[in-house]
Amino acid sequence: MKQPGRILLGLYCLLVAVWLVAPTIVVVPMSFNDKKSLAFPPSGFSWQWYQNFFTNPEWSASLVGSLKVAVVTALFATVIGTLAAFGLDRMKSRVSGVLRALLITPMVVPGVVLAVGIYAVYLDTRLVGTMTGFVLAHTMLAVPFVIIAVSASLEVFDKRLETAAASLGATRLTAFRTVTLPLIAPGILSGLLFAFVTSFDEIIVALFITSPYLKTLPVQIFSSITRDADPTVAAVGTLLFIVTSLVIVTSLVIGAGLLIGSRQGKR
């Protein structure tokens, strides 16, 4: 009796997966269209739109700019979010709940509201269109994801291990570095990945603070759709889909390896 139920559950999960991935998969054949139109199915086969992406200075500059902003943002957000999650986990008062709610506010506030506020502040501080401005804005948006990911790891962390380390003469900093940090590494890695993706894919705030000198890839995609609407956008989407999938799979493998290693270390 259990076997048919498992088959039905598997088919249901497969249908949901196809429904979620289908819009992205459709973009792949569109990127090989031989005509300058986003038509599906494509009428012919051509690599010209991939060539256009790698040879066009606007596309290459926006890709490099997005990678720079996303990498720096991911590092800053991971450090800030990890320390914030650790501090909230050690607080034993009701204030921690209020602080946690405030720290994840950027996730629930509409993006346009945040973008308008950031743009108004940046006009006075001359941060519009600067690397610093993009990193600060994207870090604010990415920190909540790191806090959630690290907090989930801290919830299952056995604090008695820190007590044991302290009884052996380790200071709080040493215990955090040698005991706590390795055991919550999967959560930190997940937070780092989410922070990178959040920055790399962010479009609303980027549209407000962009400039001709620094334009991220999502802004370039938006501009291309409104101006040209050629299959180069589909080629970019296909490449991003492949790279993102590889990054997620790699992070899951590394995270699983770290988790297995930490469990073996506890034994």
NORNORUR-V594177 format. One record per residue. N is the residue number from 1. RES is the residue in three letters. PSI is psi in radians with two decimals (NA if undefined). NEAR is the number of other ideal C-beta (glycine too) atoms within 12 Angstrom. Layout:
n:N res:RES psi:PSI near:NEAR
n:N res:RES psi:PSI near:NEAR
This chain:
n:1 res:MET psi:-0.48 near:7
n:2 res:LYS psi:-0.51 near:8
n:3 res:GLN psi:-0.84 near:9
n:4 res:PRO psi:-0.65 near:10
n:5 res:GLY psi:-0.70 near:11
n:6 res:ARG psi:-0.67 near:12
n:7 res:ILE psi:-0.78 near:13
n:8 res:LEU psi:-0.72 near:14
n:9 res:LEU psi:-0.71 near:14
n:10 res:GLY psi:-0.71 near:14
n:11 res:LEU psi:-0.69 near:14
n:12 res:TYR psi:-0.79 near:14
n:13 res:CYS psi:-0.67 near:14
n:14 res:LEU psi:-0.74 near:14
n:15 res:LEU psi:-0.73 near:14
n:16 res:VAL psi:-0.72 near:13
n:17 res:ALA psi:-0.76 near:14
n:18 res:VAL psi:-0.72 near:15
n:19 res:TRP psi:-0.63 near:13
n:20 res:LEU psi:-0.62 near:12
n:21 res:VAL psi:-0.36 near:16
n:22 res:ALA psi:-0.80 near:14
n:23 res:PRO psi:-0.58 near:15
n:24 res:THR psi:-0.70 near:22
n:25 res:ILE psi:-0.60 near:21
n:26 res:VAL psi:-0.53 near:21
n:27 res:VAL psi:-0.53 near:29
n:28 res:VAL psi:-0.95 near:28
n:29 res:PRO psi:-0.50 near:25
n:30 res:MET psi:-0.48 near:34
n:31 res:SER psi:-0.23 near:36
n:32 res:PHE psi:0.23 near:27
n:33 res:ASN psi:2.45 near:32
n:34 res:ASP psi:-0.07 near:19
n:35 res:LYS psi:2.76 near:20
n:36 res:LYS psi:1.17 near:22
n:37 res:SER psi:2.60 near:20
n:38 res:LEU psi:1.28 near:26
n:39 res:ALA psi:2.51 near:20
n:40 res:PHE psi:2.27 near:20
n:41 res:PRO psi:2.73 near:15
n:42 res:PRO psi:2.61 near:24
n:43 res:SER psi:-0.26 near:16
n:44 res:GLY psi:-3.05 near:17
n:45 res:PHE psi:2.33 near:17
n:46 res:SER psi:2.54 near:23
n:47 res:TRP psi:0.11 near:19
n:48 res:GLN psi:-0.50 near:23
n:49 res:TRP psi:-0.53 near:38
n:50 res:TYR psi:-0.70 near:26
n:51 res:GLN psi:-0.68 near:17
n:52 res:ASN psi:-0.65 near:25
n:53 res:PHE psi:-0.73 near:32
n:54 res:PHE psi:-0.32 near:19
n:55 res:THR psi:-0.36 near:15
n:56 res:ASN psi:2.16 near:22
n:57 res:PRO psi:-0.59 near:15
n:58 res:GLU psi:-0.76 near:26
n:59 res:TRP psi:-0.78 near:32
n:60 res:SER psi:-0.68 near:21
n:61 res:ALA psi:-0.71 near:21
n:62 res:SER psi:-0.63 near:32
n:63 res:LEU psi:-0.82 near:28
n:64 res:VAL psi:-0.73 near:21
n:65 res:GLY psi:-0.74 near:34
n:66 res:SER psi:-0.72 near:40
n:67 res:LEU psi:-0.74 near:22
n:68 res:LYS psi:-0.86 near:25
n:69 res:VAL psi:-0.76 near:45
n:70 res:ALA psi:-0.71 near:40
n:71 res:VAL psi:-0.86 near:26
n:72 res:VAL psi:-0.71 near:27
n:73 res:THR psi:-0.77 near:43
n:74 res:ALA psi:-0.72 near:39
n:75 res:LEU psi:-0.85 near:25
n:76 res:PHE psi:-0.81 near:31
n:77 res:ALA psi:-0.64 near:45
n:78 res:THR psi:-0.76 near:36
n:79 res:VAL psi:-0.85 near:25
n:80 res:ILE psi:-0.81 near:30
n:81 res:GLY psi:-0.66 near:43
n:82 res:THR psi:-0.80 near:37
n:83 res:LEU psi:-0.68 near:26
n:84 res:ALA psi:-0.77 near:32
n:85 res:ALA psi:-0.69 near:39
n:86 res:PHE psi:-0.74 near:33
n:87 res:GLY psi:-0.73 near:22
n:88 res:LEU psi:-0.62 near:30
n:89 res:ASP psi:-0.50 near:28
n:90 res:ARG psi:-0.19 near:20
n:91 res:MET psi:2.39 near:18
n:92 res:LYS psi:0.33 near:10
n:93 res:SER psi:2.99 near:11
n:94 res:ARG psi:-0.28 near:11
n:95 res:VAL psi:-0.52 near:13
n:96 res:SER psi:-0.66 near:21
n:97 res:GLY psi:-0.70 near:15
n:98 res:VAL psi:-0.78 near:14
n:99 res:LEU psi:-0.69 near:21
n:100 res:ARG psi:-0.73 near:26
n:101 res:ALA psi:-0.68 near:18
n:102 res:LEU psi:-0.66 near:19
n:103 res:LEU psi:-0.49 near:31
n:104 res:ILE psi:0.14 near:27
n:105 res:THR psi:-0.71 near:20
n:106 res:PRO psi:-0.34 near:33
n:107 res:MET psi:-0.49 near:23
n:108 res:VAL psi:-0.34 near:14
n:109 res:VAL psi:2.36 near:21
n:110 res:PRO psi:2.42 near:14
n:111 res:GLY psi:-0.60 near:25
n:112 res:VAL psi:-0.67 near:15
n:113 res:VAL psi:-0.81 near:17
n:114 res:LEU psi:-0.73 near:28
n:115 res:ALA psi:-0.74 near:28
n:116 res:VAL psi:-0.76 near:19
n:117 res:GLY psi:-0.76 near:23
n:118 res:ILE psi:-0.72 near:34
n:119 res:TYR psi:-0.70 near:26
n:120 res:ALA psi:-0.70 near:16
n:121 res:VAL psi:-0.71 near:21
n:122 res:TYR psi:-0.49 near:26
n:123 res:LEU psi:-0.69 near:16
n:124 res:ASP psi:-0.55 near:12
n:125 res:THR psi:0.01 near:16
n:126 res:ARG psi:0.76 near:13
n:127 res:LEU psi:-0.02 near:25
n:128 res:VAL psi:2.23 near:29
n:129 res:GLY psi:0.25 near:26
n:130 res:THR psi:2.74 near:20
n:131 res:MET psi:-0.74 near:26
n:132 res:THR psi:-0.74 near:22
n:133 res:GLY psi:-0.77 near:32
n:134 res:PHE psi:-0.77 near:43
n:135 res:VAL psi:-0.76 near:34
n:136 res:LEU psi:-0.78 near:28
n:137 res:ALA psi:-0.79 near:42
n:138 res:HIS psi:-0.55 near:44
n:139 res:THR psi:-0.72 near:36
n:140 res:MET psi:-0.64 near:35
n:141 res:LEU psi:-0.49 near:43
n:142 res:ALA psi:-0.46 near:45
n:143 res:VAL psi:-0.74 near:39
n:144 res:PRO psi:-0.64 near:33
n:145 res:PHE psi:-0.65 near:41
n:146 res:VAL psi:-0.73 near:46
n:147 res:ILE psi:-0.78 near:41
n:148 res:ILE psi:-0.78 near:30
n:149 res:ALA psi:-0.78 near:36
n:150 res:VAL psi:-0.65 near:43
n:151 res:SER psi:-0.64 near:34
n:152 res:ALA psi:-0.67 near:21
n:153 res:SER psi:-0.65 near:33
n:154 res:LEU psi:-0.46 near:34
n:155 res:GLU psi:-0.58 near:16
n:156 res:VAL psi:0.08 near:18
n:157 res:PHE psi:2.32 near:31
n:158 res:ASP psi:1.86 near:19
n:159 res:LYS psi:-0.25 near:21
n:160 res:ARG psi:-0.38 near:15
n:161 res:LEU psi:-0.63 near:24
n:162 res:GLU psi:-0.68 near:29
n:163 res:THR psi:-0.72 near:15
n:164 res:ALA psi:-0.70 near:17
n:165 res:ALA psi:-0.69 near:25
n:166 res:ALA psi:-0.63 near:20
n:167 res:SER psi:-0.36 near:12
n:168 res:LEU psi:0.11 near:14
n:169 res:GLY psi:0.07 near:11
n:170 res:ALA psi:2.43 near:19
n:171 res:THR psi:2.98 near:14
n:172 res:ARG psi:-0.71 near:17
n:173 res:LEU psi:-0.72 near:15
n:174 res:THR psi:-0.73 near:16
n:175 res:ALA psi:-0.69 near:26
n:176 res:PHE psi:-0.71 near:27
n:177 res:ARG psi:-0.66 near:18
n:178 res:THR psi:-0.35 near:22
n:179 res:VAL psi:-1.04 near:30
n:180 res:THR psi:-0.85 near:36
n:181 res:LEU psi:-0.81 near:29
n:182 res:PRO psi:-0.58 near:26
n:183 res:LEU psi:-0.48 near:33
n:184 res:ILE psi:0.20 near:39
n:185 res:ALA psi:-0.68 near:32
n:186 res:PRO psi:-0.69 near:32
n:187 res:GLY psi:-0.68 near:38
n:188 res:ILE psi:-0.72 near:42
n:189 res:LEU psi:-0.72 near:33
n:190 res:SER psi:-0.74 near:36
n:191 res:GLY psi:-0.70 near:42
n:192 res:LEU psi:-0.75 near:36
n:193 res:LEU psi:-0.82 near:32
n:194 res:PHE psi:-0.68 near:36
n:195 res:ALA psi:-0.74 near:43
n:196 res:PHE psi:-0.83 near:37
n:197 res:VAL psi:-0.69 near:32
n:198 res:THR psi:-0.78 near:39
n:199 res:SER psi:-0.74 near:42
n:200 res:PHE psi:-0.58 near:36
n:201 res:ASP psi:-0.12 near:32
n:202 res:GLU psi:2.36 near:39
n:203 res:ILE psi:-0.63 near:28
n:204 res:ILE psi:-0.96 near:29
n:205 res:VAL psi:-0.68 near:42
n:206 res:ALA psi:-0.61 near:42
n:207 res:LEU psi:-0.55 near:28
n:208 res:PHE psi:-0.60 near:30
n:209 res:ILE psi:0.15 near:39
n:210 res:THR psi:2.90 near:36
n:211 res:SER psi:2.91 near:22
n:212 res:PRO psi:-0.34 near:14
n:213 res:TYR psi:-0.38 near:16
n:214 res:LEU psi:1.88 near:27
n:215 res:LYS psi:2.16 near:31
n:216 res:THR psi:2.89 near:43
n:217 res:LEU psi:-0.75 near:38
n:218 res:PRO psi:-0.65 near:34
n:219 res:VAL psi:-0.71 near:35
n:220 res:GLN psi:-0.67 near:34
n:221 res:ILE psi:-0.78 near:35
n:222 res:PHE psi:-0.75 near:24
n:223 res:SER psi:-0.67 near:24
n:224 res:SER psi:-0.68 near:30
n:225 res:ILE psi:-0.73 near:20
n:226 res:THR psi:-0.36 near:12
n:227 res:ARG psi:-0.86 near:13
n:228 res:ASP psi:-0.84 near:22
n:229 res:ALA psi:0.73 near:21
n:230 res:ASP psi:2.92 near:28
n:231 res:PRO psi:0.02 near:38
n:232 res:THR psi:-0.61 near:41
n:233 res:VAL psi:-0.74 near:34
n:234 res:ALA psi:-0.64 near:39
n:235 res:ALA psi:-0.73 near:35
n:236 res:VAL psi:-0.76 near:36
n:237 res:GLY psi:-0.67 near:32
n:238 res:THR psi:-0.78 near:28
n:239 res:LEU psi:-0.73 near:25
n:240 res:LEU psi:-0.68 near:29
n:241 res:PHE psi:-0.77 near:23
n:242 res:ILE psi:-0.83 near:20
n:243 res:VAL psi:-0.76 near:23
n:244 res:THR psi:-0.72 near:22
n:245 res:SER psi:-0.74 near:19
n:246 res:LEU psi:-0.71 near:15
n:247 res:VAL psi:-0.75 near:24
n:248 res:ILE psi:-0.79 near:20
n:249 res:VAL psi:-0.75 near:15
n:250 res:THR psi:-0.77 near:16
n:251 res:SER psi:-0.66 near:29
n:252 res:LEU psi:-0.71 near:18
n:253 res:VAL psi:-0.79 near:16
n:254 res:ILE psi:-0.74 near:21
n:255 res:GLY psi:-0.72 near:26
n:256 res:ALA psi:-0.67 near:18
n:257 res:GLY psi:-0.72 near:17
n:258 res:LEU psi:-0.68 near:25
n:259 res:LEU psi:-0.74 near:26
n:260 res:ILE psi:-0.71 near:17
n:261 res:GLY psi:-0.69 near:17
n:262 res:SER psi:-0.66 near:28
n:263 res:ARG psi:-0.70 near:16
n:264 res:GLN psi:-0.61 near:12
n:265 res:GLY psi:-0.62 near:15
n:266 res:LYS psi:-0.59 near:17
n:267 res:ARG psi:NA near:7
